[in-house]
Amino acid sequence: GTRLVAAAVAAAAAHGYRRMIVRTEVTNDRARHLYERSGFTMERMLVEYVADTAVDVCELEKPLP
């Protein structure tokens, strides 16, 4: 997971993006911790609808070089 996130961040930076935003379910502690270890910080919590079902998600952001 760590290498995949690093590759995605590097690709986004190489294409000129200034920040990267990821979302994961609030209850997915493993994913959230992976993103936080990779330099993402929690920005907000929100509700998304998947197949008409409300899902609590957290949005994390990382500035890119």
PDBQT receptor file of N, H, CA, C and O in Angstrom, charges set to zero:
ATOM      1  N   GLY A   1       0.800  -1.195   0.000  1.00  0.00    +0.000 N 
ATOM      2  CA  GLY A   1       0.000   0.000   0.000  1.00  0.00    +0.000 C 
ATOM      3  C   GLY A   1       0.843   1.259   0.000  1.00  0.00    +0.000 C 
ATOM      4  O   GLY A   1       0.547   2.219  -0.712  1.00  0.00    +0.000 OA
ATOM      5  N   THR A   2       1.898   1.248   0.806  1.00  0.00    +0.000 N 
ATOM      6  H   THR A   2       2.138   0.468   1.384  1.00  0.00    +0.000 HD
ATOM      7  CA  THR A   2       2.756   2.432   0.910  1.00  0.00    +0.000 C 
ATOM      8  C   THR A   2       3.396   2.759  -0.431  1.00  0.00    +0.000 C 
ATOM      9  O   THR A   2       3.452   3.924  -0.827  1.00  0.00    +0.000 OA
ATOM     10  N   ARG A   3       3.877   1.745  -1.127  1.00  0.00    +0.000 N 
ATOM     11  H   ARG A   3       3.832   0.799  -0.806  1.00  0.00    +0.000 HD
ATOM     12  CA  ARG A   3       4.515   1.977  -2.433  1.00  0.00    +0.000 C 
ATOM     13  C   ARG A   3       3.502   2.457  -3.470  1.00  0.00    +0.000 C 
ATOM     14  O   ARG A   3       3.823   3.295  -4.313  1.00  0.00    +0.000 OA
ATOM     15  N   LEU A   4       2.295   1.933  -3.410  1.00  0.00    +0.000 N 
ATOM     16  H   LEU A   4       2.034   1.252  -2.725  1.00  0.00    +0.000 HD
ATOM     17  CA  LEU A   4       1.252   2.347  -4.346  1.00  0.00    +0.000 C 
ATOM     18  C   LEU A   4       0.884   3.810  -4.133  1.00  0.00    +0.000 C 
ATOM     19  O   LEU A   4       0.750   4.566  -5.095  1.00  0.00    +0.000 OA
ATOM     20  N   VAL A   5       0.721   4.209  -2.876  1.00  0.00    +0.000 N 
ATOM     21  H   VAL A   5       0.829   3.595  -2.095  1.00  0.00    +0.000 HD
ATOM     22  CA  VAL A   5       0.405   5.610  -2.577  1.00  0.00    +0.000 C 
ATOM     23  C   VAL A   5       1.556   6.511  -3.031  1.00  0.00    +0.000 C 
ATOM     24  O   VAL A   5       1.325   7.561  -3.631  1.00  0.00    +0.000 OA
ATOM     25  N   ALA A   6       2.787   6.103  -2.748  1.00  0.00    +0.000 N 
ATOM     26  H   ALA A   6       2.975   5.250  -2.261  1.00  0.00    +0.000 HD
ATOM     27  CA  ALA A   6       3.954   6.901  -3.160  1.00  0.00    +0.000 C 
ATOM     28  C   ALA A   6       4.007   7.047  -4.673  1.00  0.00    +0.000 C 
ATOM     29  O   ALA A   6       4.321   8.126  -5.176  1.00  0.00    +0.000 OA
ATOM     30  N   ALA A   7       3.708   5.987  -5.401  1.00  0.00    +0.000 N 
ATOM     31  H   ALA A   7       3.454   5.110  -4.992  1.00  0.00    +0.000 HD
ATOM     32  CA  ALA A   7       3.717   6.049  -6.867  1.00  0.00    +0.000 C 
ATOM     33  C   ALA A   7       2.618   6.979  -7.377  1.00  0.00    +0.000 C 
ATOM     34  O   ALA A   7       2.842   7.737  -8.321  1.00  0.00    +0.000 OA
ATOM     35  N   ALA A   8       1.450   6.931  -6.771  1.00  0.00    +0.000 N 
ATOM     36  H   ALA A   8       1.269   6.316  -6.004  1.00  0.00    +0.000 HD
ATOM     37  CA  ALA A   8       0.352   7.809  -7.186  1.00  0.00    +0.000 C 
ATOM     38  C   ALA A   8       0.693   9.267  -6.908  1.00  0.00    +0.000 C 
ATOM     39  O   ALA A   8       0.424  10.139  -7.734  1.00  0.00    +0.000 OA
ATOM     40  N   VAL A   9       1.284   9.532  -5.747  1.00  0.00    +0.000 N 
ATOM     41  H   VAL A   9       1.502   8.823  -5.076  1.00  0.00    +0.000 HD
ATOM     42  CA  VAL A   9       1.688  10.894  -5.396  1.00  0.00    +0.000 C 
ATOM     43  C   VAL A   9       2.750  11.392  -6.379  1.00  0.00    +0.000 C 
ATOM     44  O   VAL A   9       2.668  12.522  -6.859  1.00  0.00    +0.000 OA
ATOM     45  N   ALA A  10       3.736  10.561  -6.676  1.00  0.00    +0.000 N 
ATOM     46  H   ALA A  10       3.803   9.642  -6.286  1.00  0.00    +0.000 HD
ATOM     47  CA  ALA A  10       4.798  10.948  -7.614  1.00  0.00    +0.000 C 
ATOM     48  C   ALA A  10       4.234  11.220  -9.006  1.00  0.00    +0.000 C 
ATOM     49  O   ALA A  10       4.644  12.176  -9.664  1.00  0.00    +0.000 OA
ATOM     50  N   ALA A  11       3.304  10.391  -9.454  1.00  0.00    +0.000 N 
ATOM     51  H   ALA A  11       2.971   9.614  -8.919  1.00  0.00    +0.000 HD
ATOM     52  CA  ALA A  11       2.703  10.586 -10.777  1.00  0.00    +0.000 C 
ATOM     53  C   ALA A  11       1.909  11.879 -10.828  1.00  0.00    +0.000 C 
ATOM     54  O   ALA A  11       1.988  12.616 -11.811  1.00  0.00    +0.000 OA
ATOM     55  N   ALA A  12       1.144  12.164  -9.781  1.00  0.00    +0.000 N 
ATOM     56  H   ALA A  12       1.080  11.566  -8.983  1.00  0.00    +0.000 HD
ATOM     57  CA  ALA A  12       0.360  13.404  -9.748  1.00  0.00    +0.000 C 
ATOM     58  C   ALA A  12       1.277  14.618  -9.762  1.00  0.00    +0.000 C 
ATOM     59  O   ALA A  12       1.020  15.587 -10.476  1.00  0.00    +0.000 OA
ATOM     60  N   ALA A  13       2.349  14.566  -8.969  1.00  0.00    +0.000 N 
ATOM     61  H   ALA A  13       2.558  13.778  -8.389  1.00  0.00    +0.000 HD
ATOM     62  CA  ALA A  13       3.304  15.681  -8.933  1.00  0.00    +0.000 C 
ATOM     63  C   ALA A  13       3.979  15.857 -10.290  1.00  0.00    +0.000 C 
ATOM     64  O   ALA A  13       4.187  16.984 -10.740  1.00  0.00    +0.000 OA
ATOM     65  N   ALA A  14       4.319  14.750 -10.937  1.00  0.00    +0.000 N 
ATOM     66  H   ALA A  14       4.151  13.835 -10.571  1.00  0.00    +0.000 HD
ATOM     67  CA  ALA A  14       4.974  14.811 -12.246  1.00  0.00    +0.000 C 
ATOM     68  C   ALA A  14       4.072  15.428 -13.315  1.00  0.00    +0.000 C 
ATOM     69  O   ALA A  14       4.556  15.988 -14.298  1.00  0.00    +0.000 OA
ATOM     70  N   HIS A  15       2.773  15.320 -13.114  1.00  0.00    +0.000 N 
ATOM     71  H   HIS A  15       2.380  14.865 -12.315  1.00  0.00    +0.000 HD
ATOM     72  CA  HIS A  15       1.814  15.897 -14.059  1.00  0.00    +0.000 C 
ATOM     73  C   HIS A  15       1.405  17.317 -13.672  1.00  0.00    +0.000 C 
ATOM     74  O   HIS A  15       0.517  17.902 -14.292  1.00  0.00    +0.000 OA
ATOM     75  N   GLY A  16       2.053  17.866 -12.649  1.00  0.00    +0.000 N 
ATOM     76  H   GLY A  16       2.774  17.391 -12.145  1.00  0.00    +0.000 HD
ATOM     77  CA  GLY A  16       1.829  19.260 -12.299  1.00  0.00    +0.000 C 
ATOM     78  C   GLY A  16       0.727  19.530 -11.288  1.00  0.00    +0.000 C 
ATOM     79  O   GLY A  16       0.384  20.688 -11.046  1.00  0.00    +0.000 OA
ATOM     80  N   TYR A  17       0.172  18.491 -10.701  1.00  0.00    +0.000 N 
ATOM     81  H   TYR A  17       0.451  17.552 -10.898  1.00  0.00    +0.000 HD
ATOM     82  CA  TYR A  17      -0.853  18.718  -9.687  1.00  0.00    +0.000 C 
ATOM     83  C   TYR A  17      -0.213  19.305  -8.434  1.00  0.00    +0.000 C 
ATOM     84  O   TYR A  17       0.928  18.982  -8.106  1.00  0.00    +0.000 OA
ATOM     85  N   ARG A  18      -0.943  20.162  -7.742  1.00  0.00    +0.000 N 
ATOM     86  H   ARG A  18      -1.870  20.424  -8.010  1.00  0.00    +0.000 HD
ATOM     87  CA  ARG A  18      -0.418  20.839  -6.562  1.00  0.00    +0.000 C 
ATOM     88  C   ARG A  18      -0.846  20.191  -5.258  1.00  0.00    +0.000 C 
ATOM     89  O   ARG A  18      -0.241  20.433  -4.215  1.00  0.00    +0.000 OA
ATOM     90  N   ARG A  19      -1.880  19.373  -5.309  1.00  0.00    +0.000 N 
ATOM     91  H   ARG A  19      -2.372  19.176  -6.157  1.00  0.00    +0.000 HD
ATOM     92  CA  ARG A  19      -2.336  18.677  -4.111  1.00  0.00    +0.000 C 
ATOM     93  C   ARG A  19      -3.066  17.405  -4.520  1.00  0.00    +0.000 C 
ATOM     94  O   ARG A  19      -3.535  17.266  -5.650  1.00  0.00    +0.000 OA
ATOM     95  N   MET A  20      -3.148  16.491  -3.578  1.00  0.00    +0.000 N 
ATOM     96  H   MET A  20      -2.767  16.603  -2.660  1.00  0.00    +0.000 HD
ATOM     97  CA  MET A  20      -3.845  15.238  -3.815  1.00  0.00    +0.000 C 
ATOM     98  C   MET A  20      -4.848  15.062  -2.680  1.00  0.00    +0.000 C 
ATOM     99  O   MET A  20      -4.537  15.297  -1.512  1.00  0.00    +0.000 OA
ATOM    100  N   ILE A  21      -6.048  14.647  -3.045  1.00  0.00    +0.000 N 
ATOM    101  H   ILE A  21      -6.301  14.457  -3.994  1.00  0.00    +0.000 HD
ATOM    102  CA  ILE A  21      -7.110  14.410  -2.069  1.00  0.00    +0.000 C 
ATOM    103  C   ILE A  21      -7.544  12.965  -2.191  1.00  0.00    +0.000 C 
ATOM    104  O   ILE A  21      -7.762  12.462  -3.293  1.00  0.00    +0.000 OA
ATOM    105  N   VAL A  22      -7.668  12.298  -1.050  1.00  0.00    +0.000 N 
ATOM    106  H   VAL A  22      -7.491  12.707  -0.155  1.00  0.00    +0.000 HD
ATOM    107  CA  VAL A  22      -8.162  10.919  -1.012  1.00  0.00    +0.000 C 
ATOM    108  C   VAL A  22      -9.316  10.853  -0.020  1.00  0.00    +0.000 C 
ATOM    109  O   VAL A  22      -9.415  11.661   0.904  1.00  0.00    +0.000 OA
ATOM    110  N   ARG A  23     -10.170   9.889  -0.232  1.00  0.00    +0.000 N 
ATOM    111  H   ARG A  23     -10.090   9.233  -0.982  1.00  0.00    +0.000 HD
ATOM    112  CA  ARG A  23     -11.295   9.658   0.688  1.00  0.00    +0.000 C 
ATOM    113  C   ARG A  23     -11.333   8.191   1.072  1.00  0.00    +0.000 C 
ATOM    114  O   ARG A  23     -11.028   7.309   0.269  1.00  0.00    +0.000 OA
ATOM    115  N   THR A  24     -11.712   7.953   2.308  1.00  0.00    +0.000 N 
ATOM    116  H   THR A  24     -11.960   8.669   2.960  1.00  0.00    +0.000 HD
ATOM    117  CA  THR A  24     -11.895   6.587   2.783  1.00  0.00    +0.000 C 
ATOM    118  C   THR A  24     -13.003   6.579   3.826  1.00  0.00    +0.000 C 
ATOM    119  O   THR A  24     -13.309   7.606   4.433  1.00  0.00    +0.000 OA
ATOM    120  N   GLU A  25     -13.590   5.430   4.022  1.00  0.00    +0.000 N 
ATOM    121  H   GLU A  25     -13.342   4.596   3.528  1.00  0.00    +0.000 HD
ATOM    122  CA  GLU A  25     -14.640   5.332   5.031  1.00  0.00    +0.000 C 
ATOM    123  C   GLU A  25     -14.066   5.661   6.399  1.00  0.00    +0.000 C 
ATOM    124  O   GLU A  25     -12.925   5.318   6.708  1.00  0.00    +0.000 OA
ATOM    125  N   VAL A  26     -14.865   6.325   7.207  1.00  0.00    +0.000 N 
ATOM    126  H   VAL A  26     -15.792   6.604   6.956  1.00  0.00    +0.000 HD
ATOM    127  CA  VAL A  26     -14.446   6.713   8.549  1.00  0.00    +0.000 C 
ATOM    128  C   VAL A  26     -13.997   5.493   9.346  1.00  0.00    +0.000 C 
ATOM    129  O   VAL A  26     -13.065   5.584  10.146  1.00  0.00    +0.000 OA
ATOM    130  N   THR A  27     -14.639   4.375   9.140  1.00  0.00    +0.000 N 
ATOM    131  H   THR A  27     -15.396   4.301   8.490  1.00  0.00    +0.000 HD
ATOM    132  CA  THR A  27     -14.330   3.167   9.906  1.00  0.00    +0.000 C 
ATOM    133  C   THR A  27     -13.092   2.423   9.396  1.00  0.00    +0.000 C 
ATOM    134  O   THR A  27     -12.675   1.444  10.015  1.00  0.00    +0.000 OA
ATOM    135  N   ASN A  28     -12.497   2.864   8.284  1.00  0.00    +0.000 N 
ATOM    136  H   ASN A  28     -12.836   3.659   7.781  1.00  0.00    +0.000 HD
ATOM    137  CA  ASN A  28     -11.347   2.176   7.710  1.00  0.00    +0.000 C 
ATOM    138  C   ASN A  28     -10.050   2.750   8.290  1.00  0.00    +0.000 C 
ATOM    139  O   ASN A  28      -9.343   3.520   7.639  1.00  0.00    +0.000 OA
ATOM    140  N   ASP A  29      -9.762   2.354   9.522  1.00  0.00    +0.000 N 
ATOM    141  H   ASP A  29     -10.336   1.729  10.051  1.00  0.00    +0.000 HD
ATOM    142  CA  ASP A  29      -8.589   2.875  10.225  1.00  0.00    +0.000 C 
ATOM    143  C   ASP A  29      -7.286   2.547   9.505  1.00  0.00    +0.000 C 
ATOM    144  O   ASP A  29      -6.379   3.377   9.472  1.00  0.00    +0.000 OA
ATOM    145  N   ARG A  30      -7.179   1.362   8.935  1.00  0.00    +0.000 N 
ATOM    146  H   ARG A  30      -7.916   0.687   8.962  1.00  0.00    +0.000 HD
ATOM    147  CA  ARG A  30      -5.934   0.968   8.266  1.00  0.00    +0.000 C 
ATOM    148  C   ARG A  30      -5.628   1.891   7.090  1.00  0.00    +0.000 C 
ATOM    149  O   ARG A  30      -4.488   2.321   6.919  1.00  0.00    +0.000 OA
ATOM    150  N   ALA A  31      -6.637   2.197   6.281  1.00  0.00    +0.000 N 
ATOM    151  H   ALA A  31      -7.564   1.848   6.420  1.00  0.00    +0.000 HD
ATOM    152  CA  ALA A  31      -6.425   3.086   5.136  1.00  0.00    +0.000 C 
ATOM    153  C   ALA A  31      -6.087   4.497   5.600  1.00  0.00    +0.000 C 
ATOM    154  O   ALA A  31      -5.172   5.130   5.073  1.00  0.00    +0.000 OA
ATOM    155  N   ARG A  32      -6.829   4.984   6.586  1.00  0.00    +0.000 N 
ATOM    156  H   ARG A  32      -7.572   4.470   7.014  1.00  0.00    +0.000 HD
ATOM    157  CA  ARG A  32      -6.576   6.339   7.079  1.00  0.00    +0.000 C 
ATOM    158  C   ARG A  32      -5.153   6.459   7.625  1.00  0.00    +0.000 C 
ATOM    159  O   ARG A  32      -4.471   7.447   7.354  1.00  0.00    +0.000 OA
ATOM    160  N   HIS A  33      -4.704   5.479   8.382  1.00  0.00    +0.000 N 
ATOM    161  H   HIS A  33      -5.258   4.677   8.603  1.00  0.00    +0.000 HD
ATOM    162  CA  HIS A  33      -3.350   5.519   8.935  1.00  0.00    +0.000 C 
ATOM    163  C   HIS A  33      -2.292   5.419   7.832  1.00  0.00    +0.000 C 
ATOM    164  O   HIS A  33      -1.244   6.058   7.917  1.00  0.00    +0.000 OA
ATOM    165  N   LEU A  34      -2.564   4.627   6.808  1.00  0.00    +0.000 N 
ATOM    166  H   LEU A  34      -3.416   4.108   6.738  1.00  0.00    +0.000 HD
ATOM    167  CA  LEU A  34      -1.641   4.543   5.667  1.00  0.00    +0.000 C 
ATOM    168  C   LEU A  34      -1.479   5.918   5.028  1.00  0.00    +0.000 C 
ATOM    169  O   LEU A  34      -0.359   6.360   4.772  1.00  0.00    +0.000 OA
ATOM    170  N   TYR A  35      -2.587   6.588   4.772  1.00  0.00    +0.000 N 
ATOM    171  H   TYR A  35      -3.497   6.229   4.980  1.00  0.00    +0.000 HD
ATOM    172  CA  TYR A  35      -2.522   7.919   4.164  1.00  0.00    +0.000 C 
ATOM    173  C   TYR A  35      -1.808   8.906   5.078  1.00  0.00    +0.000 C 
ATOM    174  O   TYR A  35      -0.997   9.706   4.611  1.00  0.00    +0.000 OA
ATOM    175  N   GLU A  36      -2.099   8.858   6.375  1.00  0.00    +0.000 N 
ATOM    176  H   GLU A  36      -2.758   8.208   6.754  1.00  0.00    +0.000 HD
ATOM    177  CA  GLU A  36      -1.456   9.781   7.305  1.00  0.00    +0.000 C 
ATOM    178  C   GLU A  36       0.047   9.532   7.372  1.00  0.00    +0.000 C 
ATOM    179  O   GLU A  36       0.820  10.486   7.446  1.00  0.00    +0.000 OA
ATOM    180  N   ARG A  37       0.475   8.279   7.348  1.00  0.00    +0.000 N 
ATOM    181  H   ARG A  37      -0.154   7.503   7.288  1.00  0.00    +0.000 HD
ATOM    182  CA  ARG A  37       1.911   7.967   7.325  1.00  0.00    +0.000 C 
ATOM    183  C   ARG A  37       2.556   8.460   6.033  1.00  0.00    +0.000 C 
ATOM    184  O   ARG A  37       3.763   8.699   5.990  1.00  0.00    +0.000 OA
ATOM    185  N   SER A  38       1.763   8.610   4.995  1.00  0.00    +0.000 N 
ATOM    186  H   SER A  38       0.783   8.415   5.030  1.00  0.00    +0.000 HD
ATOM    187  CA  SER A  38       2.260   9.073   3.701  1.00  0.00    +0.000 C 
ATOM    188  C   SER A  38       2.196  10.591   3.565  1.00  0.00    +0.000 C 
ATOM    189  O   SER A  38       2.456  11.129   2.489  1.00  0.00    +0.000 OA
ATOM    190  N   GLY A  39       1.854  11.282   4.647  1.00  0.00    +0.000 N 
ATOM    191  H   GLY A  39       1.643  10.845   5.521  1.00  0.00    +0.000 HD
ATOM    192  CA  GLY A  39       1.873  12.741   4.645  1.00  0.00    +0.000 C 
ATOM    193  C   GLY A  39       0.539  13.425   4.423  1.00  0.00    +0.000 C 
ATOM    194  O   GLY A  39       0.485  14.651   4.329  1.00  0.00    +0.000 OA
ATOM    195  N   PHE A  40      -0.543  12.657   4.337  1.00  0.00    +0.000 N 
ATOM    196  H   PHE A  40      -0.499  11.661   4.413  1.00  0.00    +0.000 HD
ATOM    197  CA  PHE A  40      -1.870  13.251   4.185  1.00  0.00    +0.000 C 
ATOM    198  C   PHE A  40      -2.387  13.681   5.547  1.00  0.00    +0.000 C 
ATOM    199  O   PHE A  40      -2.075  13.059   6.562  1.00  0.00    +0.000 OA
ATOM    200  N   THR A  41      -3.180  14.750   5.568  1.00  0.00    +0.000 N 
ATOM    201  H   THR A  41      -3.433  15.256   4.743  1.00  0.00    +0.000 HD
ATOM    202  CA  THR A  41      -3.807  15.201   6.804  1.00  0.00    +0.000 C 
ATOM    203  C   THR A  41      -5.318  15.255   6.615  1.00  0.00    +0.000 C 
ATOM    204  O   THR A  41      -5.818  15.520   5.522  1.00  0.00    +0.000 OA
ATOM    205  N   MET A  42      -6.026  14.998   7.699  1.00  0.00    +0.000 N 
ATOM    206  H   MET A  42      -5.620  14.782   8.587  1.00  0.00    +0.000 HD
ATOM    207  CA  MET A  42      -7.484  15.017   7.685  1.00  0.00    +0.000 C 
ATOM    208  C   MET A  42      -7.964  16.436   7.417  1.00  0.00    +0.000 C 
ATOM    209  O   MET A  42      -7.552  17.378   8.093  1.00  0.00    +0.000 OA
ATOM    210  N   GLU A  43      -8.832  16.580   6.432  1.00  0.00    +0.000 N 
ATOM    211  H   GLU A  43      -9.167  15.814   5.883  1.00  0.00    +0.000 HD
ATOM    212  CA  GLU A  43      -9.382  17.891   6.101  1.00  0.00    +0.000 C 
ATOM    213  C   GLU A  43     -10.832  18.030   6.536  1.00  0.00    +0.000 C 
ATOM    214  O   GLU A  43     -11.224  19.063   7.079  1.00  0.00    +0.000 OA
ATOM    215  N   ARG A  44     -11.627  16.998   6.300  1.00  0.00    +0.000 N 
ATOM    216  H   ARG A  44     -11.308  16.159   5.858  1.00  0.00    +0.000 HD
ATOM    217  CA  ARG A  44     -13.031  17.078   6.685  1.00  0.00    +0.000 C 
ATOM    218  C   ARG A  44     -13.674  15.696   6.645  1.00  0.00    +0.000 C 
ATOM    219  O   ARG A  44     -13.142  14.746   6.071  1.00  0.00    +0.000 OA
ATOM    220  N   MET A  45     -14.837  15.628   7.276  1.00  0.00    +0.000 N 
ATOM    221  H   MET A  45     -15.269  16.400   7.743  1.00  0.00    +0.000 HD
ATOM    222  CA  MET A  45     -15.641  14.417   7.240  1.00  0.00    +0.000 C 
ATOM    223  C   MET A  45     -16.936  14.765   6.526  1.00  0.00    +0.000 C 
ATOM    224  O   MET A  45     -17.474  15.859   6.699  1.00  0.00    +0.000 OA
ATOM    225  N   LEU A  46     -17.436  13.834   5.724  1.00  0.00    +0.000 N 
ATOM    226  H   LEU A  46     -17.000  12.945   5.584  1.00  0.00    +0.000 HD
ATOM    227  CA  LEU A  46     -18.644  14.088   4.967  1.00  0.00    +0.000 C 
ATOM    228  C   LEU A  46     -19.400  12.786   4.731  1.00  0.00    +0.000 C 
ATOM    229  O   LEU A  46     -18.941  11.707   5.105  1.00  0.00    +0.000 OA
ATOM    230  N   VAL A  47     -20.547  12.907   4.115  1.00  0.00    +0.000 N 
ATOM    231  H   VAL A  47     -20.920  13.784   3.812  1.00  0.00    +0.000 HD
ATOM    232  CA  VAL A  47     -21.367  11.750   3.779  1.00  0.00    +0.000 C 
ATOM    233  C   VAL A  47     -21.438  11.639   2.266  1.00  0.00    +0.000 C 
ATOM    234  O   VAL A  47     -21.755  12.609   1.578  1.00  0.00    +0.000 OA
ATOM    235  N   GLU A  48     -21.142  10.454   1.751  1.00  0.00    +0.000 N 
ATOM    236  H   GLU A  48     -20.884   9.666   2.309  1.00  0.00    +0.000 HD
ATOM    237  CA  GLU A  48     -21.300  10.169   0.326  1.00  0.00    +0.000 C 
ATOM    238  C   GLU A  48     -22.378   9.101   0.194  1.00  0.00    +0.000 C 
ATOM    239  O   GLU A  48     -22.622   8.327   1.119  1.00  0.00    +0.000 OA
ATOM    240  N   TYR A  49     -23.006   9.076  -0.954  1.00  0.00    +0.000 N 
ATOM    241  H   TYR A  49     -22.808   9.706  -1.705  1.00  0.00    +0.000 HD
ATOM    242  CA  TYR A  49     -24.034   8.068  -1.200  1.00  0.00    +0.000 C 
ATOM    243  C   TYR A  49     -23.532   7.069  -2.229  1.00  0.00    +0.000 C 
ATOM    244  O   TYR A  49     -23.129   7.434  -3.333  1.00  0.00    +0.000 OA
ATOM    245  N   VAL A  50     -23.565   5.805  -1.841  1.00  0.00    +0.000 N 
ATOM    246  H   VAL A  50     -23.893   5.508  -0.944  1.00  0.00    +0.000 HD
ATOM    247  CA  VAL A  50     -23.152   4.710  -2.709  1.00  0.00    +0.000 C 
ATOM    248  C   VAL A  50     -24.362   3.803  -2.866  1.00  0.00    +0.000 C 
ATOM    249  O   VAL A  50     -24.824   3.197  -1.900  1.00  0.00    +0.000 OA
ATOM    250  N   ALA A  51     -24.872   3.716  -4.089  1.00  0.00    +0.000 N 
ATOM    251  H   ALA A  51     -24.497   4.209  -4.874  1.00  0.00    +0.000 HD
ATOM    252  CA  ALA A  51     -26.069   2.910  -4.362  1.00  0.00    +0.000 C 
ATOM    253  C   ALA A  51     -27.188   3.279  -3.387  1.00  0.00    +0.000 C 
ATOM    254  O   ALA A  51     -27.834   2.410  -2.800  1.00  0.00    +0.000 OA
ATOM    255  N   ASP A  52     -27.401   4.588  -3.228  1.00  0.00    +0.000 N 
ATOM    256  H   ASP A  52     -26.876   5.294  -3.704  1.00  0.00    +0.000 HD
ATOM    257  CA  ASP A  52     -28.457   5.128  -2.356  1.00  0.00    +0.000 C 
ATOM    258  C   ASP A  52     -28.263   4.820  -0.880  1.00  0.00    +0.000 C 
ATOM    259  O   ASP A  52     -29.215   4.909  -0.105  1.00  0.00    +0.000 OA
ATOM    260  N   THR A  53     -27.052   4.461  -0.475  1.00  0.00    +0.000 N 
ATOM    261  H   THR A  53     -26.278   4.389  -1.104  1.00  0.00    +0.000 HD
ATOM    262  CA  THR A  53     -26.744   4.205   0.930  1.00  0.00    +0.000 C 
ATOM    263  C   THR A  53     -25.757   5.259   1.409  1.00  0.00    +0.000 C 
ATOM    264  O   THR A  53     -24.728   5.483   0.772  1.00  0.00    +0.000 OA
ATOM    265  N   ALA A  54     -26.067   5.910   2.533  1.00  0.00    +0.000 N 
ATOM    266  H   ALA A  54     -26.903   5.728   3.051  1.00  0.00    +0.000 HD
ATOM    267  CA  ALA A  54     -25.175   6.924   3.090  1.00  0.00    +0.000 C 
ATOM    268  C   ALA A  54     -23.942   6.259   3.698  1.00  0.00    +0.000 C 
ATOM    269  O   ALA A  54     -24.045   5.287   4.446  1.00  0.00    +0.000 OA
ATOM    270  N   VAL A  55     -22.774   6.807   3.359  1.00  0.00    +0.000 N 
ATOM    271  H   VAL A  55     -22.690   7.597   2.751  1.00  0.00    +0.000 HD
ATOM    272  CA  VAL A  55     -21.505   6.292   3.869  1.00  0.00    +0.000 C 
ATOM    273  C   VAL A  55     -20.722   7.467   4.450  1.00  0.00    +0.000 C 
ATOM    274  O   VAL A  55     -20.499   8.462   3.761  1.00  0.00    +0.000 OA
ATOM    275  N   ASP A  56     -20.303   7.361   5.708  1.00  0.00    +0.000 N 
ATOM    276  H   ASP A  56     -20.483   6.552   6.268  1.00  0.00    +0.000 HD
ATOM    277  CA  ASP A  56     -19.483   8.389   6.336  1.00  0.00    +0.000 C 
ATOM    278  C   ASP A  56     -18.046   8.224   5.853  1.00  0.00    +0.000 C 
ATOM    279  O   ASP A  56     -17.465   7.146   5.977  1.00  0.00    +0.000 OA
ATOM    280  N   VAL A  57     -17.479   9.286   5.306  1.00  0.00    +0.000 N 
ATOM    281  H   VAL A  57     -17.951  10.162   5.205  1.00  0.00    +0.000 HD
ATOM    282  CA  VAL A  57     -16.109   9.236   4.804  1.00  0.00    +0.000 C 
ATOM    283  C   VAL A  57     -15.297  10.391   5.369  1.00  0.00    +0.000 C 
ATOM    284  O   VAL A  57     -15.836  11.425   5.765  1.00  0.00    +0.000 OA
ATOM    285  N   CYS A  58     -13.985  10.186   5.394  1.00  0.00    +0.000 N 
ATOM    286  H   CYS A  58     -13.547   9.347   5.072  1.00  0.00    +0.000 HD
ATOM    287  CA  CYS A  58     -13.088  11.278   5.749  1.00  0.00    +0.000 C 
ATOM    288  C   CYS A  58     -12.267  11.607   4.513  1.00  0.00    +0.000 C 
ATOM    289  O   CYS A  58     -11.911  10.733   3.723  1.00  0.00    +0.000 OA
ATOM    290  N   GLU A  59     -11.980  12.879   4.374  1.00  0.00    +0.000 N 
ATOM    291  H   GLU A  59     -12.268  13.589   5.016  1.00  0.00    +0.000 HD
ATOM    292  CA  GLU A  59     -11.206  13.370   3.238  1.00  0.00    +0.000 C 
ATOM    293  C   GLU A  59      -9.856  13.833   3.753  1.00  0.00    +0.000 C 
ATOM    294  O   GLU A  59      -9.776  14.643   4.676  1.00  0.00    +0.000 OA
ATOM    295  N   LEU A  60      -8.803  13.317   3.155  1.00  0.00    +0.000 N 
ATOM    296  H   LEU A  60      -8.867  12.658   2.405  1.00  0.00    +0.000 HD
ATOM    297  CA  LEU A  60      -7.455  13.668   3.546  1.00  0.00    +0.000 C 
ATOM    298  C   LEU A  60      -6.752  14.334   2.373  1.00  0.00    +0.000 C 
ATOM    299  O   LEU A  60      -7.023  14.017   1.214  1.00  0.00    +0.000 OA
ATOM    300  N   GLU A  61      -5.851  15.254   2.676  1.00  0.00    +0.000 N 
ATOM    301  H   GLU A  61      -5.631  15.512   3.617  1.00  0.00    +0.000 HD
ATOM    302  CA  GLU A  61      -5.192  16.024   1.626  1.00  0.00    +0.000 C 
ATOM    303  C   GLU A  61      -3.677  16.074   1.851  1.00  0.00    +0.000 C 
ATOM    304  O   GLU A  61      -3.195  16.059   2.983  1.00  0.00    +0.000 OA
ATOM    305  N   LYS A  62      -2.945  16.135   0.735  1.00  0.00    +0.000 N 
ATOM    306  H   LYS A  62      -3.337  16.147  -0.186  1.00  0.00    +0.000 HD
ATOM    307  CA  LYS A  62      -1.485  16.253   0.791  1.00  0.00    +0.000 C 
ATOM    308  C   LYS A  62      -1.041  17.266  -0.249  1.00  0.00    +0.000 C 
ATOM    309  O   LYS A  62      -1.357  17.114  -1.429  1.00  0.00    +0.000 OA
ATOM    310  N   PRO A  63      -0.306  18.307   0.168  1.00  0.00    +0.000 N 
ATOM    311  CA  PRO A  63       0.262  19.223  -0.822  1.00  0.00    +0.000 C 
ATOM    312  C   PRO A  63       1.378  18.502  -1.573  1.00  0.00    +0.000 C 
ATOM    313  O   PRO A  63       2.105  17.697  -0.992  1.00  0.00    +0.000 OA
ATOM    314  N   LEU A  64       1.507  18.790  -2.848  1.00  0.00    +0.000 N 
ATOM    315  H   LEU A  64       0.916  19.444  -3.320  1.00  0.00    +0.000 HD
ATOM    316  CA  LEU A  64       2.535  18.153  -3.664  1.00  0.00    +0.000 C 
ATOM    317  C   LEU A  64       3.633  19.154  -3.995  1.00  0.00    +0.000 C 
ATOM    318  O   LEU A  64       3.388  20.357  -4.088  1.00  0.00    +0.000 OA
ATOM    319  N   PRO A  65       4.846  18.640  -4.171  1.00  0.00    +0.000 N 
ATOM    320  CA  PRO A  65       5.974  19.549  -4.464  1.00  0.00    +0.000 C 
ATOM    321  C   PRO A  65       5.833  20.205  -5.836  1.00  0.00    +0.000 C 
ATOM    322  O   PRO A  65       6.691  20.992  -6.234  1.00  0.00    +0.000 OA
TER     323      PRO A  65
